[in-house]
Structure formats: C-alpha cells, structure tokens
Amino acid sequence: LQGESGRLIIAAGPATRVHPLRSVIRRTAADYPGLRIETRQVRGPEAARGVAEGLYDIAITNPETAEPYGDLIRVKLFEDRLAAIARAAHPLASATALDAPALLAYPIASFRIGRYLRRKLGKLDTAQEDLLHSFVTDDSELLRDYILASDAIAWVPRYILADDLGRGEAVELQVLGDAPFECWLLTTPGHWTSPVVQAIEGFARHATSAVDARVELPPGFYLEWSG
C-alpha cells in the first residue's frame, strides 16, 4: 500500500464480505478513485496469517483468527450474535430452550465449523458429525437457498439472514445460551500509519453504526492494541 494511488488488498470472510465490506468498498471507491483495490475471500486463520505475512493490507474478520499474531493491530467494529435460523415452517420453529442434541437431529448449514460452535456442541457421535457438516459454504446466498428449501438449520451471524427473518420467511430458533459474534479489522502497525487504512476503518465504523435493519449493534467502538 503506497498512498492514495497505490494498491490495497482487503481480505474478508463469508460473513464480513456481506457486511461491512460492501459498504467499505462503496466509500473507498468514491473517496479514493485512484486507489487500486483487490479483495480476497478467505476462511478462518488465513485472514490474520495473510496480514501478518504481508499478503493482505487489511483483514475484516473475527478476533479468534488473530490470537497467534500478537503484533497485529485489532480494531473492533461491531458485535452481533450467532443464531440458529431455519425456514418458517421448520418442525422446531415454535420449540423453546433447544439444546445441541435437538439441533443436531437436523442438517446444519454454516460458513465453517468454528471453535466456539465446537465447544458449544461438545462430543458428537458419527451421525451428528455428518449432520454438522451437511452444508458448508462461503456463499451467503447459497446458504439461504439451502435452508429455505429444506429442514436444515443455519448457524450464522444473525445479520446474514435478518432480511428473511424480517419478511417472516425464516425464524430464529430458541437455543440455550448466548453465542456472540464479533467483527474486527486487522492490520499491521506499519499499515495503521497510513491515512487510507485509517479512513477505511472509519468507513467500516460508520457502516456499522448507521441505522441498519440487518444488524443489531450496541453503541460504542474502541481501538485495541494486541500483544
């Protein structure tokens, strides 16, 4: 990354590509027309590792991927929650206090099986493991199509399917326990000195603080130095 006319490479996961990356790209294109932008859709630890190794200038991802890279700067953008979501006619639509065995009687659709979900589910038998991996994708539209056409249950940040929830096409299942989802911007100390990178952090912060029916956000944002 070299000034306003250089090249910026942004990595994002399947969820953060939907939000806030789209808003970031719109603002960056408008404010920095001379900047060449490349995006990479990546999974899990690849985002933080790529920033640490110089493959990407910025990653918009979740914080657990950055744990092995203590020298990265982390900017918390917003919080949502992971939710179990199914089509409105799902057999569990009106059930309450669902636990892991109840969910794993049905196929699970997700972007990936993260450590939080693993801890929440505990030890699984072979049949449950198969159901847990019924549909793994990096495409939010394909995930939506899959659960609305079947009895599969999506395990995703709630904002991914908030439009479908609002229209009544999908329902959030009542699962025991809280499941937080956090979105962070990761970059190196060297890139953090760039006015362009700081501007992009501001674009992402503005996108997540604006009134947006897709995302339920608490007030307040903060910058945290890792390490």
Salt bridges, closest charged atoms under 4 A:
ASP31 OD2 - ARG27 NH2 3.50
GLU38 OE2 - ARG7 NH1 3.19
GLU38 OE1 - ARG40 NH2 2.66
ASP57 OD1 - HIS191 NE2 3.04
GLU64 OE2 - ARG112 NH2 3.05
GLU67 OE1 - ARG115 NH2 3.24
GLU79 OE2 - LYS76 NZ 1.96
GLU129 OE2 - ARG118 NH1 2.72
GLU129 OE1 - HIS133 ND1 3.74
ASP145 OD1 - ARG144 NH1 3.71
ASP151 OD1 - ARG87 NH2 2.74
ASP164 OD1 - ARG144 NE 2.53
ASP164 OD1 - ARG167 NH2 2.82
GLU169 OE1 - ARG144 NH2 3.32
GLU169 OE2 - ARG167 NE 3.25
GLU172 OE1 - ARG81 NH2 2.88
GLU172 OE1 - ARG158 NE 2.86
GLU182 OE2 - LYS76 NZ 3.61
GLU201 OE2 - ARG205 NH1 2.65
ASP212 OD2 - ARG214 NH2 2.85
GLU216 OE1 - ARG81 NH1 3.38
GLU216 OE2 - ARG158 NH1 3.49
